[in-house]
Amino acid sequence: MKKTSLILNIVFAVAIIVLFILHFTNNKGGIIQAKTDSEAVLQTDSNGIPALRIAYVNTDTIISNYGYYMDQISIIQNDKIAAEKRVMNKMKTLEEEYKNYIYKVKLGLITEEQAESEFSKKNEELEAYRTRASNALMEKQDEISSQLYDSVFNAVARFNKHAKYTFIMAHNSINNTMLHADHSFDVTQVILDDLNSSYDKLQESKK
């Protein structure tokens, strides 16, 4: 049972990671266009043509080291375990009620049709509860994914206000569109430091 729960938790965490990455890959093929403001002075080549300045962020590194994500995945996994326990308890209760129906039928207290009808109704209630619990976890999963994307996008915007890159790409192992990248253009650590600094300040303000 513990092994199964561990596997489910890993699958659940991976699902959130995939959703997070899909936010980027659905956004112009994994590229965040980092627009400069009206006062920006673009670098130009010898012909006076504005030069493209491109950087990239490794989102695998972000989700492995961003405090917000690690805290949220821990919370949602605990919620998932608690929901599984509630479902299991309801299943055990239903099993006891089923035995009770059989006993009543044997004593002639209720008909077999009545027992089947009542048990079917309670079973449907259990399935409805299981579906609601599952949907609630999926909604939370979507919320975490969306918040991750917004946080990274905002951190990139803050960084690029001064860095003035033309494009900042999202690089990851699941949907990697870059065949080669010079590590000197990797701005992941700068973005990660900004994210964790902002999150730490938020946590401090709540104390």
TAKALIN-V129983 format. One record per residue. NEAR is the number of other ideal C-beta (glycine too) atoms within 8 Angstrom. Layout:
near
NEAR
NEAR
This chain:
near
4
5
6
7
10
8
8
9
11
8
8
13
10
8
9
13
10
9
11
14
13
9
12
13
11
5
10
6
6
11
10
12
7
13
4
8
6
3
4
7
5
8
6
8
6
3
5
5
6
6
8
6
9
10
12
14
15
10
13
9
10
16
11
6
9
14
11
11
11
9
8
10
11
8
8
14
11
8
10
12
10
8
12
9
8
10
12
8
8
10
9
8
8
12
8
8
10
9
8
8
12
9
8
10
12
6
6
4
5
8
6
6
6
8
13
8
8
10
12
8
8
10
9
8
8
12
8
8
11
9
8
8
11
9
8
9
13
8
8
10
13
9
8
14
12
9
10
15
11
8
12
13
9
8
12
13
9
8
12
12
7
5
9
10
11
8
12
14
13
14
12
11
4
7
8
7
7
8
2
4
8
5
5
4
9
11
13
11
8
8
14
12
8
11
15
11
8
10
11
9
8
8
9
7
6
5
4
